[in-house]
């Protein structure tokens, strides 16, 4: 009996905290939505959304950030999938070092990373201890700058990408799949692309969507390297407009919601947190 | 290539073979080029003056310059407050959907929401809080019109320590929920039953059994939350426009600003940040590994 009365009180207690949590989650979103609909006096309208989406700056920066995100996802996958696969299959002793490196990516704040990249790649690169110049400063050309931005983003997304892929790799029997494919005459490329990747669909999708959320929201590295990305644009818009930024903020919330929702559905498990803080 | 790798049946002692390490070479090459080299470069630059000569002056100034010391302290304070606040709030939320007896649906809703909120940071988050608690924000207006309370004349300001803390909380407590919910799941029912059979009260069970088991996990995650907000830049900048001198904001002003411009000092500040981040991340990893003793 005592246990049940305790349980009832516990429910009340839980309900209290849950309500508080729901309010904390919902209120800022509701406020943003509400504000974004009030561009016209005494009238609810979607005008702020129309204006925001019609701005050529929005389309340019949003498309640019999406392209960056796609390239970052590809680079991340090409880097992480074979590495994680090889560690599982042949090189378990490298696990610790690789995990250490991915943790290091968590330790270096984005702003430090940004200035580090500028300081290394903003100057001509020489062979160490000589004056032989390998390349001019990579940040002089748009291609070079975009390349460095993508590499920076890949580093930012590395911890989450690695964890997603490695978790997926753990649930499949890499050794058996590899031996079976080899006995059927497959080469390494075929094994990874046609056997391992399809088995990792859920992890790849969740790693990709987390990377997407990071890249589209990222403002630190993109503003240090001065590339026309979406978040710096949104920030600038907020300097001289009121309703359109609110509209875009709410829209980007929906975008993140969609990404995390898909992760929830395909993995049925726990998505992780990252984000451009 | 397939032929050489054919006899892959598990040999108990794999031959020490440098070739196997070639498989992870691209990963390490990438890490060295774009993670280790840039960070190491800043660390080295922290010891150089503007002429490129060795000096300890930047490090000394780190401790002597009052502005820098106070911006470190401000960042540490805000990280500690939001880690503690977010940690406690997140713990109770995780509790409510695990052993707190709320229906299962509530749990999956909370977890999804937490995943979204912990990724909803930076510029959009700042704008959302302006719309909520800014001068004309939704809650500000409701409090004024319905309760007759003007929080701004009462001393509240969104662009202050308290305001930024409330904003950071939006990505802090969800992270706690995401990590604590599985930890709370692994509290064994037998432990509670054993405690009850021995006549323990609910308080005694929590104080002597559950909390000591959960403590490494709780503290560890708070370390993670600390690091999470210590390295934050975008949210604070978008919200306060740099008026709240956090270390990240001062760092940027020092390296690329117009007014303060002493990059070497900025690099030393960056090094200090990395050290604090490393300590707090190490705390997280160490405590997390300790918590696995009981919680699997």
Interface residues (C-beta under 8 A of the other chain):
Chain A: X3 X6 X7 X10 X11 X13 X14 X15 X17 X18 X20 X21 X24 X25 X27 X28 X29 X30 X31 X32 X34 X35 X36 X79 X80 X82 X83 X86 X87 X89 X90 X91 X94 X98 X101 X103 X104 X105 X106 X107 X108 X109 X110 X111 X112 X113 X115 X116 X117 X119 X120 X121 X151 X152 X154 X155 X158 X175 X178 X179 X182 X183 X185 X186 X187 X188 X210 X213 X214 X217 X218 X219 X220 X224 X231 X234 X235 X238 X245 X246 X248 X249 X250 X252 X253 X256 X257 X259 X260 X261 X263 X264 X270 X271 X272 X273 X274 X275 X276 X277
Chain B: X1 X2 X5 X6 X8 X9 X10 X14 X20 X21 X23 X24 X26 X27 X28 X30 X31 X33 X34 X35 X36 X37 X38 X39 X41 X42 X45 X89 X92 X93 X95 X96 X97 X99 X100 X101 X102 X106 X108 X110 X111 X112 X113 X114 X115 X116 X117 X118 X119 X120 X121 X122 X123 X124 X125 X126 X127 X128 X129 X131 X132 X137 X138 X139 X169 X170 X171 X173 X174 X175 X177 X178 X181 X182 X196 X202 X227 X228 X229 X230 X231 X232 X233 X234 X235 X237 X238 X248 X251 X252 X255 X256 X266 X267 X270 X273 X274 X277 X278 X281 X285
